[in-house]
Amino acid sequence: MTDAIEVWLKKLVDVIKLTLKHQIRSCFQRNDMNLETVEKFPMQVLCLINSINFTSKLEKSIMSMSLPATLNNLKNEINNFTMMLQSS
C-alpha cells in the first residue's frame, strides 16, 4: 500500500514540475507583463520571469552604461504594476 502512495506522489510531483516548466516558458515568451499576463499565471511564475527579465535588463544596462535610463524604466514598470493592482 505504501508503494502505491509513493508512486502516486512521484507522479504528482512530475506533473507539477512539467506544468510549471510549461507555464514558465509560456510566460517568458509573452515578453509583456500586462494585466492579462498577471491574471493568467501563478505568482511564483510571474516573480521568476520578472527576476529573469530584471537581471537581463540590468546586465545590458551595465554593459551599455545606461543605468539612469534603466532606473527610469524600472520606476515606470513599478508604477504600471501599481496601477494594475489598483484597477483589479
Secondary structure, DSSP 8 states (H G I E B T S, - for coil): -HHHHHHHHHHHHHHHHHHHHHHHHHHHHH----HHHHHHS-HHHHHHHHHHHHHHHHHHHHHHT-HHHHHHHHHHHHHHHHHHHHH-
